[in-house]
């Protein structure tokens, strides 16, 4: 069973004369903010010290250096999208 929203509930089960209650509390899901906008140009991407491309987190080209930057800033500075990770 999966919770649909935050809240509290009591689940009761009765067998013969024995009743057991289970109190359940579901917390609000925390969302991780990545500073994303509708036009997809204001989220975090990564550049390297010597490269010409911007990358997604985890791209194989980020093994040696990884500098965070907004996608719009990377584009304004002349970086192009990585052909491997397609950010």
C-alpha distances in whole Angstrom, upper triangle without the diagonal:
4,7,10,12,14,15,15,13,14,13,15,16,20,22,25,26,24,21,19,17,14,15,12,14,12,15,17,17,20,22,24,28,30,32,32,33,33,36,35,38,37,34,35,37,39,43,45,48,50,48,48,45,41,38,34,33,33,36,38,41,40,41,44,44,41,42,39,41,39,39,42,44,44,45,48,49,49,47,45,42,41,41,39,36,36,35
4,6,9,11,13,13,13,15,14,17,19,22,25,28,29,27,24,21,19,16,15,12,12,10,13,13,13,16,18,21,24,26,29,28,30,30,33,31,34,33,31,32,34,36,40,42,45,47,45,45,42,38,35,31,30,31,33,36,39,38,38,42,41,38,39,36,37,36,36,38,41,41,42,44,46,46,43,42,39,38,39,36,33,34,32
4,6,8,9,10,11,13,13,17,19,23,25,29,29,27,23,21,18,15,14,10,10,7,10,10,11,14,16,20,22,25,27,27,29,29,32,31,34,32,30,31,33,36,40,42,45,47,45,45,42,38,36,32,31,31,34,37,40,38,39,42,41,38,38,36,36,35,35,38,40,40,41,44,45,46,43,42,39,39,40,38,34,34,33
4,7,9,12,12,15,16,19,21,25,28,31,32,29,26,24,21,18,16,13,12,9,11,10,11,14,16,19,22,24,26,25,26,26,30,29,32,31,29,30,33,35,39,42,45,47,45,45,41,38,35,31,31,32,34,37,40,38,40,43,41,38,38,35,36,34,34,36,38,39,40,42,44,45,42,41,38,38,39,37,34,34,32
4,7,10,11,15,16,20,23,26,29,33,32,30,27,24,21,18,16,12,10,7,8,7,9,12,14,18,20,23,24,24,25,26,29,28,31,29,28,29,32,35,38,41,44,47,45,44,41,37,35,31,30,32,35,38,40,38,40,42,41,37,37,34,34,33,33,35,37,38,39,41,43,44,42,41,38,38,40,38,34,34,32
4,7,10,14,16,19,22,26,29,32,32,29,26,23,19,17,14,10,8,5,5,5,8,11,14,17,20,23,24,25,26,27,31,30,32,30,28,30,32,35,39,41,44,47,45,45,42,38,36,32,31,32,35,39,41,38,40,42,41,37,37,34,35,33,34,36,38,39,40,42,43,45,43,42,39,40,41,39,36,36,33
4,7,11,13,17,20,23,27,30,29,27,23,20,17,14,11,8,6,5,7,8,11,14,17,21,23,26,28,28,30,31,34,33,36,34,32,33,36,39,42,45,48,50,49,49,45,42,39,36,34,36,39,42,44,42,43,46,44,41,40,37,38,36,38,39,41,42,44,45,47,48,46,46,43,43,45,43,39,39,37
4,7,10,13,17,20,24,27,25,23,19,17,13,11,7,6,4,6,9,11,14,17,20,24,26,30,31,32,33,34,38,37,39,37,35,36,39,41,45,48,50,53,52,52,48,45,42,39,37,38,41,44,46,44,45,48,46,43,43,40,41,40,41,43,44,45,47,49,50,52,49,49,46,46,48,46,42,42,40
4,7,10,13,17,20,23,22,20,16,14,10,8,6,5,7,9,12,14,17,20,23,27,29,33,34,35,36,37,40,39,42,40,38,39,42,44,48,50,53,56,54,54,51,47,45,41,39,40,43,46,49,47,47,50,49,46,46,43,44,43,44,45,47,48,50,52,53,54,52,51,48,48,49,47,44,44,42
4,6,10,13,17,19,18,16,12,10,6,6,5,6,9,12,15,18,20,23,26,30,33,36,38,38,40,40,44,43,45,43,41,42,45,47,51,53,56,59,57,57,54,50,47,44,42,43,46,49,51,49,50,52,51,48,49,46,47,46,47,49,51,52,53,55,56,58,55,54,51,51,52,50,47,47,45
4,7,10,14,17,16,14,10,8,6,5,6,8,11,13,17,20,22,25,28,31,34,37,39,39,41,42,45,44,47,45,43,43,46,48,52,54,57,59,58,58,54,51,48,44,43,43,46,49,51,49,50,53,52,49,50,47,48,47,48,50,52,53,54,56,58,59,56,55,52,52,52,50,47,47,46
4,7,10,13,13,10,7,6,4,6,9,11,14,17,21,23,25,29,32,35,38,41,43,43,45,45,49,48,50,49,46,47,49,51,55,57,60,63,61,62,58,55,52,48,46,46,50,52,55,53,53,56,56,53,53,51,52,51,52,54,56,56,58,60,61,62,60,59,55,55,56,53,50,51,49
4,7,10,10,8,6,5,7,9,12,14,17,20,23,26,28,31,34,37,40,43,46,46,47,48,51,50,53,51,49,49,51,53,57,59,62,64,63,63,60,56,53,49,48,48,51,53,56,54,55,58,57,54,55,53,54,53,54,56,58,58,60,62,64,64,62,60,57,57,57,54,51,52,51
4,6,7,6,4,6,9,12,15,17,21,23,27,30,32,35,38,41,44,47,49,49,51,51,55,53,56,55,52,53,55,57,61,63,66,68,66,67,63,60,57,53,51,51,54,57,60,58,58,61,61,58,59,57,58,57,58,60,62,62,64,66,67,68,65,64,61,60,61,58,55,56,55
4,6,5,7,9,12,14,18,20,24,26,30,33,34,38,41,44,47,50,52,52,54,54,57,56,59,57,55,55,57,59,63,65,68,70,68,69,65,62,59,55,53,53,56,58,61,60,60,63,62,60,61,59,60,59,60,63,64,65,66,68,70,70,67,66,63,62,62,60,57,58,57
4,6,8,11,15,18,21,23,27,30,33,36,38,41,44,47,50,53,56,56,57,58,61,60,62,61,59,59,61,63,66,68,71,74,72,73,69,66,63,59,57,57,60,62,65,63,63,66,66,64,65,62,64,63,64,66,68,68,70,72,73,74,71,70,67,66,66,63,60,61,60
4,7,10,13,17,20,23,26,29,33,36,38,41,44,47,50,53,55,56,57,58,61,60,63,61,59,59,61,63,67,69,72,74,72,73,70,66,63,59,57,57,61,63,66,64,64,67,66,64,65,62,64,63,64,66,68,69,70,72,74,74,72,71,67,67,67,64,61,62,61
4,7,10,13,17,20,23,26,30,33,35,38,41,44,47,50,53,53,55,55,59,57,60,58,56,56,58,60,64,65,68,71,69,70,67,63,60,56,54,54,57,59,62,61,60,63,63,61,62,59,61,60,61,63,65,65,67,69,71,71,69,68,64,64,64,61,58,59,58
4,7,10,13,16,20,23,26,29,31,35,38,41,44,47,49,49,51,52,55,54,57,55,52,53,55,57,61,62,65,68,66,67,64,60,57,53,51,51,55,57,60,58,58,61,60,58,59,56,58,57,58,60,62,62,64,66,67,68,66,65,61,61,61,59,56,57,55
4,7,10,13,17,20,23,26,28,31,34,37,40,44,46,46,48,49,52,51,54,52,49,50,52,53,57,59,62,64,63,64,60,57,54,50,48,48,51,53,56,54,54,57,57,54,55,53,54,53,54,57,59,59,61,63,64,65,62,61,58,58,58,56,52,53,52
4,6,10,13,16,20,23,25,28,31,34,37,40,43,43,45,46,49,48,50,48,46,47,49,51,54,56,59,62,60,61,58,54,51,47,45,46,49,51,54,52,52,55,54,52,52,50,51,50,52,54,55,56,58,60,61,62,59,59,56,55,56,53,50,51,49
4,6,10,13,16,20,22,25,28,31,34,37,39,40,42,43,46,45,47,45,43,43,45,47,51,53,56,58,57,57,54,51,47,44,42,42,45,48,50,48,49,51,51,48,49,46,48,47,48,50,52,52,54,56,57,58,56,55,52,51,52,50,46,47,46
4,7,10,13,17,19,22,25,28,31,34,37,37,39,40,44,42,45,42,40,41,43,45,49,51,54,56,55,56,52,49,46,42,40,41,44,46,49,47,47,50,49,46,46,44,45,44,46,48,49,50,52,54,55,56,54,53,50,50,51,49,45,46,44
4,7,10,13,15,18,22,25,28,31,33,34,36,37,40,39,41,39,37,37,39,41,45,47,50,53,51,52,49,45,42,38,36,37,41,43,46,43,44,47,46,43,43,40,42,41,42,44,46,46,48,50,51,53,50,49,46,46,47,45,41,42,40
4,6,10,12,15,19,22,24,28,30,31,33,34,37,36,38,36,34,34,37,39,43,45,48,50,49,49,46,42,40,36,34,35,39,41,43,41,42,44,43,40,40,38,39,38,39,41,43,44,45,47,48,50,47,47,44,44,45,43,40,40,38
4,7,9,12,15,18,21,24,26,27,29,30,34,32,34,32,30,31,33,36,39,42,45,47,46,46,43,39,36,33,31,32,35,38,40,38,39,42,40,37,37,34,36,34,36,38,39,40,42,44,45,46,44,43,40,40,42,40,36,37,34
4,6,9,12,15,18,21,23,24,26,28,31,30,32,29,27,28,31,33,37,39,42,44,43,43,40,36,34,30,29,30,33,36,38,36,37,39,38,35,34,31,33,31,33,35,36,37,39,41,42,44,41,41,38,38,40,38,34,35,32
4,6,9,13,15,18,20,21,23,24,28,26,28,26,24,25,28,31,34,37,40,42,41,41,38,34,32,28,27,29,32,35,37,34,36,38,36,33,32,29,30,28,30,32,33,34,36,38,39,41,38,38,35,36,38,36,32,32,30
4,6,10,12,16,18,18,21,22,25,24,26,24,21,22,25,27,31,34,37,39,38,38,34,31,28,25,23,25,28,31,33,31,32,35,33,30,29,26,27,26,27,29,31,31,33,35,36,38,35,35,32,32,34,32,28,29,26
4,7,9,13,15,16,19,20,23,22,23,21,19,19,22,24,28,31,33,36,35,35,32,28,26,22,21,23,26,29,31,28,30,32,30,26,26,23,24,23,24,26,28,29,30,32,33,35,33,32,30,30,32,31,27,27,24
4,6,9,12,12,15,17,20,18,20,17,15,16,19,21,25,28,31,33,32,32,28,25,23,19,18,20,23,27,28,26,28,30,28,24,24,20,21,19,21,23,24,25,27,29,30,31,29,29,26,27,29,27,24,24,21
4,6,9,11,14,16,19,16,18,15,12,13,16,18,22,24,27,30,28,28,25,22,19,16,15,17,20,24,25,22,24,26,24,20,20,17,17,16,18,20,21,22,24,26,27,28,26,26,24,24,26,25,21,21,18
4,6,8,11,14,16,14,15,12,10,10,14,17,20,23,26,28,27,27,24,20,18,16,15,18,20,24,24,22,24,26,23,20,19,15,15,13,15,17,18,19,21,23,24,26,24,24,22,23,26,25,21,21,17
4,6,9,12,14,11,12,9,6,7,10,13,17,20,23,25,23,23,20,16,15,12,12,15,17,21,21,19,22,23,21,17,16,12,12,10,12,14,15,16,18,19,21,22,20,20,18,20,22,21,18,17,14
4,7,10,12,10,10,6,5,7,11,14,17,21,23,26,24,23,20,17,16,14,15,18,20,23,23,21,24,25,22,18,16,13,11,9,10,12,13,15,16,18,19,21,20,20,19,20,23,23,20,18,15
4,7,8,6,8,5,5,8,11,15,18,21,24,26,24,23,20,16,16,14,15,18,19,23,23,21,25,26,23,20,18,14,13,10,10,11,14,15,15,17,19,20,19,19,17,19,21,21,18,16,13
4,6,6,7,6,7,11,14,17,20,24,26,28,26,24,21,18,18,16,18,21,22,26,26,24,28,29,26,23,21,17,15,11,11,11,14,15,15,17,19,21,20,19,18,20,23,23,20,18,14
4,5,8,9,10,14,16,20,22,26,29,30,27,25,22,19,19,18,20,23,24,27,27,26,30,31,29,25,24,20,18,14,13,13,16,17,17,18,21,22,21,20,18,21,23,24,21,18,15
4,6,8,10,13,15,18,20,24,27,28,25,23,20,17,18,17,20,23,23,26,26,25,29,30,28,24,22,19,17,13,11,10,14,15,13,15,18,18,18,17,16,19,21,22,19,16,14
4,6,7,10,11,15,17,21,24,25,22,20,17,14,14,13,16,19,19,22,22,21,25,27,24,21,19,16,14,10,8,9,12,13,12,14,17,17,16,15,13,16,18,19,16,13,10
4,6,9,10,13,15,19,21,22,20,18,15,12,13,13,16,19,19,22,21,20,24,25,22,19,17,14,11,8,5,5,9,9,9,11,13,14,13,13,12,15,17,19,16,13,10
4,7,9,13,15,19,21,23,20,19,16,13,14,13,15,19,19,22,21,20,24,24,21,18,16,12,9,6,6,6,8,10,10,12,14,15,14,15,14,17,20,20,17,15,12
4,7,10,13,17,20,21,19,18,15,12,11,10,11,15,16,19,19,17,21,22,19,15,14,10,8,5,6,8,10,10,12,14,15,16,15,15,13,15,18,18,15,14,10
4,7,10,14,16,19,17,16,14,10,9,8,9,13,13,17,16,14,17,18,15,12,10,6,6,4,6,9,10,10,12,14,14,16,14,14,13,14,17,17,14,13,10
4,7,11,14,15,13,13,10,6,6,5,7,10,10,14,13,11,14,16,13,9,8,6,6,6,6,9,10,8,10,13,13,14,11,11,10,10,14,14,11,11,7
4,7,10,12,10,11,9,5,5,6,7,9,9,12,10,8,11,12,9,6,5,5,6,8,8,12,11,9,12,14,13,13,10,11,10,10,14,13,11,12,9
4,7,8,7,8,6,5,6,9,10,12,10,12,9,8,11,11,8,6,5,7,7,10,10,12,11,8,11,13,11,11,8,10,10,10,13,14,12,13,11
4,6,5,8,8,8,9,12,12,13,11,11,8,7,9,8,5,5,6,9,10,13,14,16,14,11,14,16,13,13,10,12,12,11,15,15,14,15,14
4,6,9,10,11,12,15,15,16,15,15,11,10,11,9,6,8,8,11,12,16,16,18,15,13,16,17,13,14,12,14,15,15,18,18,18,19,18
4,7,9,11,13,16,17,17,15,15,11,11,12,10,9,10,11,14,15,18,17,19,17,14,16,17,14,13,11,13,15,14,16,17,18,19,18
4,6,8,10,14,15,16,13,13,9,10,12,11,10,10,11,13,14,16,15,17,15,12,13,15,12,11,8,10,11,10,13,14,14,15,15
4,7,10,14,16,17,14,15,11,12,15,14,13,13,13,14,13,15,13,15,13,10,10,12,10,8,5,7,9,9,11,13,14,14,14
4,7,10,13,14,11,12,10,11,14,14,13,12,12,12,12,13,11,13,12,8,9,12,10,9,5,5,5,5,9,10,10,10,10
4,7,10,12,10,12,10,10,13,14,12,10,10,9,9,10,8,11,10,7,8,12,10,10,6,6,5,6,10,11,9,9,7
4,7,8,6,9,8,8,11,13,11,9,10,9,10,11,9,13,13,10,12,15,14,13,10,9,7,6,9,9,6,7,6
4,6,6,9,10,9,12,14,13,10,11,10,11,11,10,14,15,12,14,17,17,17,13,12,9,8,11,9,6,7,5
4,6,9,10,8,10,13,11,9,10,9,11,12,12,16,16,14,17,20,19,19,16,15,13,12,14,12,9,11,9
4,6,8,7,8,12,11,10,12,12,15,16,16,20,20,17,20,23,22,22,18,17,14,12,14,11,9,12,11
4,5,6,8,11,11,10,12,13,15,16,15,19,19,16,18,21,20,19,16,14,12,9,10,8,6,9,9
4,5,6,9,11,11,14,15,17,19,18,22,22,18,20,23,22,21,17,16,14,10,11,8,8,12,13
4,6,8,8,9,12,14,16,18,17,20,19,16,18,21,19,18,14,14,12,9,11,9,9,12,13
4,6,5,5,9,11,13,16,16,19,18,15,18,20,18,18,15,15,13,11,13,11,11,14,13
4,6,7,11,14,17,19,19,23,22,19,22,24,22,22,18,18,17,14,16,14,13,17,16
4,7,10,14,16,20,20,23,21,19,22,24,21,21,18,19,18,16,18,16,16,19,19
4,7,10,13,16,17,20,18,16,19,21,18,18,16,17,17,15,18,17,16,18,17
4,7,10,13,14,17,15,13,17,18,16,17,14,16,15,14,17,16,14,16,14
4,7,10,12,14,12,11,14,16,14,15,13,15,15,15,18,18,16,17,15
4,7,9,12,10,10,13,15,13,15,13,15,14,15,18,18,15,16,13
4,6,8,7,7,10,11,11,13,11,13,13,14,18,18,16,16,12
4,5,5,6,9,10,11,13,11,13,13,15,18,19,16,15,11
4,5,5,6,9,10,11,9,10,9,12,15,16,14,12,9
4,5,5,6,9,10,10,11,11,15,18,19,17,15,12
4,5,5,6,9,9,11,12,15,19,20,18,17,14
4,5,5,6,5,8,9,12,15,17,15,14,11
4,5,5,5,7,9,12,15,17,16,14,12
4,5,7,10,12,15,18,21,20,18,15
4,6,9,12,15,18,20,19,18,16
4,7,10,13,15,18,18,16,15
4,7,9,12,15,14,13,12
4,7,9,12,12,10,10
4,6,9,8,6,6
4,5,6,5,7
4,6,6,9
4,6,9
4,6
4
